[in-house]
Amino acid sequence: MSENLFQALEMLGQGMLGIFVVLGLIALLVVLMQKLDGKK
């Protein structure tokens, strides 16, 4: 029973980590685009 719970928590943690990584990359892209647009 506890093994399944740990597996579920591990999967949840990996999913959250993936979401944060994707959000971080999108934020970086937005900042880069703003800087590039500002130079023109």
C-alpha positions as CSV (number, residue, x, y, z in Angstrom):
1,M,0.0,0.0,0.0
2,S,2.7,2.5,1.0
3,E,4.8,1.6,-2.1
4,N,1.9,2.7,-4.4
5,L,1.6,5.9,-2.4
6,F,5.3,6.7,-2.7
7,Q,5.1,5.9,-6.5
8,A,2.1,8.3,-6.9
9,L,3.9,11.0,-4.9
10,E,7.1,10.5,-7.0
11,M,5.1,10.8,-10.3
12,L,3.3,13.9,-8.9
13,G,6.6,15.5,-8.0
14,Q,8.1,14.8,-11.4
15,G,5.0,16.2,-13.1
16,M,5.2,19.4,-11.0
17,L,8.9,19.7,-11.8
18,G,8.2,19.3,-15.5
19,I,5.5,22.0,-15.3
20,F,7.8,24.4,-13.5
21,V,10.6,23.8,-16.0
22,V,8.2,24.4,-19.0
23,L,6.8,27.6,-17.3
24,G,10.4,28.8,-16.7
25,L,11.4,28.2,-20.3
26,I,8.3,30.1,-21.5
27,A,9.1,33.0,-19.1
28,L,12.7,33.1,-20.5
29,L,11.5,33.1,-24.1
30,V,9.1,36.0,-23.3
31,V,11.9,38.1,-21.7
32,L,14.2,37.4,-24.6
33,M,11.5,38.4,-27.1
34,Q,10.9,41.6,-25.2
35,K,14.6,42.5,-25.2
36,L,14.9,41.7,-28.9
37,D,11.8,43.8,-29.7
38,G,13.2,46.7,-27.6
39,K,16.4,46.9,-29.6
40,K,14.6,47.5,-32.9
